[in-house]
Amino acid sequence: MITHGMIIRIKYNMGRKELALNESTKENYTQREIGKYELARKEKEAKKKQKTVEVKEVRLSPNIETNDLNTKVNNAKKFISKGNKVKVTLRFRGREMAHVQQSKHILDDFAQMLGDIAVIEKPAKMEGRSMSMVLTEKR
């Protein structure tokens, strides 16, 4: 049974102007229009339940010191504990490009320090002048 109030709500939620309805127009609404309303409501409910995961980036350089690395690890721990993914990027500049393979251990150490709370989603890979990997929360 479709009531007068439901029809007004359906029309209002579908983005139309509220209409002055009389008894003859109540019966003219098709099941299809009501189905559109139900579908829109279900999509809205499903969207509320979604959780967005952001990708936070932590940038490193090949000549980073241990204390600086520890600070970056702590920042990454905060990001991962909030449910975000962390993209760790090792940027090479100028002459540093000649020593790419010697610097890969920095990313490996970074992943090892976060091994208790994170797992590697994408392993280290060269992309232009930077090497990056993605870490996510352990399930």
PyMOL commands that set and color helices and strands:
alter all, ss='L'
color gray80, all
select helices_A, chain A and resi 4-13+23-26+31-49+66-81+94-113
alter helices_A, ss='H'
color red, helices_A
select strands_A, chain A and resi 55-60+85-91+118-127+130-137
alter strands_A, ss='S'
color yellow, strands_A
deselect
rebuild
show_as cartoon
